[in-house]
Amino acid sequence: MSSENLHEPSELLSEDTKNQHRAIVSLREELEAVDWYQQRAEACSDAELRAVLIHNKNEEIEHAMMTLEWLRRKDPGFAANIATYVGATGSIVAVEKDETGGRESAAPAPVSLGIGSLKGMK
């Protein structure tokens, strides 16, 4: 992966942050592929091709979930939110309100990376 894909100069970022970036970008790409395959399958007039496209979509879902699981294992924020929302029943919004007590977000305050301001860095 080239450093151009990162939003900050890669020499300022830890390996953990770079790996998380790789996972997030990969997850986004897998979900985009799911969307593309679904749209193509729905528009397809050939039943056999439609079946192939749906098969491919399901493979992309598998890849996305594997990446999400990696993120869950590596990031407490992902782990906490997955534990709260995945598998919950009823209204998702109600689950969020129950979890936060009606506050805007249950997310913990950001932790400083100890690298100072990066504004103006190119």
N, C-alpha and C positions, 0 to 999 in steps of 0.2 A: 504494500500500500504506500503510495507516495504521500509526502507531507502536505501536498497541495489539497488533499481531501480534508485535512484538519482545519478548524477555524482559527487556531492559534499556532504560532511557530512551534513545530514539534519538539525542538530542543528544550522548550519550557515546560513540557508536559511529561508526567510520569508514565511509565510503561502501563500501569493500571488504567490510567485515563485514556491512553492511546488504544489499548485493547477494548475498553468499554466503547469508545468511538467506533471501532471496527465492528463490534457487535451491533450497535444501534444502527449503523449504516446498512449492515447486512440484513437486519430485521426489517428495516424500511424497504429494502429492495425485494425481499421475499414477499412482503405484504403487497407491494406493487405488482409482483408477478402473479399472485393469487387473483388480484383484481383483473389483470389483463386476461388471464386464462378464463376466468368466469365470464367476462364480457364476450370473448371470442366464442366460447362454447355456447352461450345463449344465442348468439347471432348466427351460429353455424347451421347450415341446412343439411349437412351430411351426418347421419347418426353415428357412424363409426369414428369420424374425426371428432365429433362432439365428445364421445367417450374417451378418446385419447386426451383431449384438452382437459376434461374433468379429472382424469387420472393425473395429469401434469399439475393441475391446480392443487390437488390433494398432496402431492409430493412437496410443493412449495409451502403448504400449511405445516407439514411435518418439519421442514427446515426452519420455518419461523418459530415454531414452538420449541425446537431444540435450542435455538438462539435465545429465546425468552427465558428458558430454564437456566442457561448459562448466566444471563443477567441476574436472575433471581438469586443464584448461588453466590454471585460476586458483589451484589449491591444491596445493602439493607433496605434502601428505599423501595427498590423493586420488590424485594421479598415481603415487606410489610403491606404494600399495596396489592400484590397478588394474593396474599393471605386474606385480605379484606374483601376483595371484589370477585376473584375467580371462584366459582362455585357458590356464590351468594345467591339467595333466592329473593324474590320480590323485586321491588323497585330499586334500581341501581342508585338513583338519587337518594332514596330513603336510607340505603346502606351507608352512603357517604355522610348524610346528616347524622345518623346514629353514631358513626365512627368519630365525627368531629364535634359532636354536641352542637351542631348548627353553625360552628365557626367556618370561616371561608375555606380553610385547608388544614389537614392534619399533618402536613409535611413539616419535618423538623427544620429549624433555622439552618441556613447554609453554613457549612464548615469552611473556614478560610483555608486556601491552599498554601498560604504563606509565601505567595510569589508577588504580592503587591499588584498595583493596577497595571493592566495590559493595554489600557486605552492609548491610542496613538501609535501602537506598535505595528509595524508593517513587515 
